[in-house]
Amino acid sequence: MRCETCGAPAVLLANACVFCATPIGDSHAPAELLDYLAARLPDAKVKRFVLGRARPVREFKLAVGETEYAARLRRGRLELVPDLPPARWVDRLLGALS
């Protein structure tokens, strides 16, 4: 599911898109989140499932200040560092970048 306003994967924080704050009914942290972030944050280090840029991202790492943000897909679920719910993780990452 994607946010109809900004096109980002619909990751919710307080029932609104964490990227643009548009109210959204329901969402889970989608696997597309890693692809979305990798496409928009060129300094991030990414690993893909198979060689080539067209393949989905399986691991994402980005250092912002002294904090390293990492995410990976494992058995179809997102594992995040720092260990936070997906919406809080994205919100903290965006806050650190701004």
C-alpha positions in Angstrom: 0.0 0.0 0.0 1.3 3.5 -0.9 0.3 6.9 0.4 -2.0 8.5 -2.2 -0.5 11.9 -1.5 3.3 11.4 -1.7 3.6 8.0 -3.2 5.8 6.7 -0.3 5.2 3.2 1.2 2.3 3.8 3.7 4.1 3.6 7.1 1.9 5.1 9.8 2.7 7.3 12.7 -0.4 8.4 14.7 -2.6 7.2 11.8 -0.9 9.4 9.2 1.9 8.9 6.6 5.2 9.3 8.3 6.6 11.0 5.2 3.9 13.7 4.5 1.5 13.4 7.5 -1.5 12.6 5.3 -4.1 10.6 7.3 -4.2 6.9 6.2 -6.6 4.2 7.3 -4.3 1.2 7.8 -0.8 0.0 6.9 2.0 -2.3 7.8 5.7 -1.6 7.2 6.0 -2.8 3.6 9.1 -4.4 2.1 9.1 -1.6 -0.5 10.2 0.8 2.3 13.9 -0.3 1.7 13.6 0.3 -2.0 11.9 3.7 -1.4 14.6 4.9 1.0 17.5 3.6 -1.1 16.2 5.5 -4.1 16.0 8.7 -2.2 19.1 8.5 0.0 22.1 8.1 -2.3 24.6 7.9 0.6 22.9 4.8 2.0 24.7 1.5 1.5 22.4 -1.2 0.2 22.5 -4.9 -0.6 20.1 -6.4 -3.1 18.7 -9.9 -3.3 20.4 -10.5 -6.7 23.1 -8.6 -8.5 21.7 -5.6 -10.4 20.0 -2.3 -9.6 16.5 -3.6 -10.6 16.3 -6.1 -7.8 14.7 -5.4 -4.4 16.8 -4.1 -1.6 17.3 -6.6 1.2 19.6 -4.5 3.5 19.9 -0.8 4.0 22.5 1.1 6.1 22.9 4.9 6.6 25.0 6.7 9.2 23.6 10.1 10.3 25.8 11.8 12.8 26.8 9.2 15.3 23.8 7.0 14.8 23.7 4.2 12.3 20.3 3.3 10.9 20.0 -0.1 9.5 17.2 -2.2 8.1 17.0 -5.6 6.5 14.4 -8.1 5.3 14.6 -11.4 7.1 12.0 -14.0 6.4 9.7 -11.4 5.0 9.9 -9.1 8.0 11.8 -5.9 8.6 14.5 -5.9 11.3 15.5 -2.3 12.3 18.4 -0.7 14.1 17.8 1.2 16.3 15.1 -1.3 17.4 11.9 0.7 17.0 8.5 0.2 15.4 8.8 1.0 11.7 7.0 4.3 11.8 9.1 5.6 14.8 12.3 4.4 13.0 11.4 6.3 9.8 10.4 9.4 11.8 13.7 9.3 13.7 15.7 8.9 10.5 13.9 11.8 8.8 14.4 13.9 11.9 18.1 13.1 12.0 18.4 14.0 8.3 16.7 17.4 8.6 
